[in-house]
Amino acid sequence: MKKIQMVDLISQYDKIKPSVNKAIETVLNNATFINGPEVNEFKTSLQEYLNVKHVIPCANGTDALQISLMALGLQPGDEVITPSFTYIATTEVIALLNLKPIFVDVDKETFCLDSKKIEEAITPKTKAIVPVHLYGQAANMNEILEIAKKHNLFIVEDNAQAIGSDYKLNNGEMVKTGTLGDIGCTSFFPSKNLGCYGDGGALFTNNDELAKTIKQIANHGQSEKYYHDIVGCNSRLDSIQAAVLNIKLKKLDEYIDSRRIVANCYDKAFSNLNGVSTPFRSNDSKHVFHQYTLILEGIDRDELHKSLADYNVPSMIYYPVPAHRQKMFQKFNSKELDLPVTDWLTKRVISLPIHTEMEAEQLTHICSSFIKALDKT
Ligand SMILES: *Cc1c(COP(=O)(O)O)cnc(C)c1O
């Protein structure tokens, strides 16, 4: 049996090798490393795939989040509502821009912002909400959209883990996550559901004005060549990365299906185990399973992790320390915040291998090993 990994990018590459190598070679032969035709092609294809008016590629997902907040024209001290139960990038850019992260607890089922707890966190300084579609399932966007409208707040979706996911609006319309708020952000980090072979990211918006500002910020605040009107940054998607993404975007739906097959198989195997909760599936959001994350109750997680490793089954904790308990946020007295669900989940979640290249034999081995490992703890 092939070695089991959290993500198997080598086997995935093996299947698309000739087309990827050819596409990269084209960039090399033409030396169009920056802003080559591949970048524009990718931008257009992603716009079509997401059914969104503007896609602005950039250098990575963290930049996408930072540029979003810059584009909204927020002032130092303005408050931005965000979960603490997320990858650090979401919250870090808020502090970097001298904005104040206001951590709101998450929902135990979706792992995403608890929309019931947002309104009590809103103050006259609140300007934006940054929901994260964690592990590949959307936050409760129907409610978040209503709250934002009522309080006149911007929404920046952190869609780094949920690209390709469909969301059902209250009016029945299906839309892609990342296109629901004012701006959507994503990352093409290699292990993401749509990953390139280095760093990459993008912003999405249906707002023409915001699109213009975002493009300008990502390009040194430039309005015309060598004329810089606002302070920006340099954030570009390389042509080589775009060339890879053009090939992988065409396979994204197929890749998502493969992840769902793995998730369904785990669900079946683990649904009746004592102390183990399989991921909740919302009716409104189609889970794209960037991660397959279980909640363990009354089970020694470290022991289980070690025991799984003895069967050559890797497992991971996403994430071992929530943002509000990170040293970088101490100045906001964030450690004293009461985020009971975030703290509860942080101690109990465990993620199993999930990717596009899982073989039946590997899946069977993981399921049976998990049950044996559980028996030992
Ligand atoms: C990966 C990720 C990011 C950051 O993306 P980079 O491309 O690594 O900068 C931000 N938010 C979430 C939720 C992520 O998973």
The ligand as an SDF file (V2000), in Angstrom:
LIG
                    3D

 15 15  0  0  0  0  0  0  0  0999 V2000
   -4.3470   29.0840    3.9460 C   0  0  0  0  0  0  0  0  0  0  0  0
   -5.2130   30.0500    4.6120 C   0  0  0  0  0  0  0  0  0  0  0  0
   -4.9440   31.4360    4.5800 C   0  0  0  0  0  0  0  0  0  0  0  0
   -3.6610   32.0240    4.0620 C   0  0  0  0  0  0  0  0  0  0  0  0
   -3.2730   31.6820    2.8220 O   0  0  0  0  0  0  0  0  0  0  0  0
   -1.7310   31.8440    2.3480 P   0  0  0  0  0  0  0  0  0  0  0  0
   -1.8290   31.6770    0.8790 O   0  0  0  0  0  0  0  0  0  0  0  0
   -0.9630   30.7730    3.0230 O   0  0  0  0  0  0  0  0  0  0  0  0
   -1.2830   33.1960    2.7300 O   0  0  0  0  0  0  0  0  0  0  0  0
   -5.8530   32.2880    5.1650 C   0  0  0  0  0  0  0  0  0  0  0  0
   -6.9530   31.8280    5.7640 N   0  0  0  0  0  0  0  0  0  0  0  0
   -7.2400   30.5180    5.8440 C   0  0  0  0  0  0  0  0  0  0  0  0
   -8.4840   30.0750    6.5370 C   0  0  0  0  0  0  0  0  0  0  0  0
   -6.3680   29.5820    5.2880 C   0  0  0  0  0  0  0  0  0  0  0  0
   -6.6560   28.2850    5.3770 O   0  0  0  0  0  0  0  0  0  0  0  0
  1  2  1  0
  2  3  1  0
  2 14  2  0
  3  4  1  0
  3 10  2  0
  4  5  1  0
  5  6  1  0
  6  7  2  0
  6  8  1  0
  6  9  1  0
 10 11  1  0
 11 12  2  0
 12 13  1  0
 12 14  1  0
 14 15  1  0
M  END
$$$$
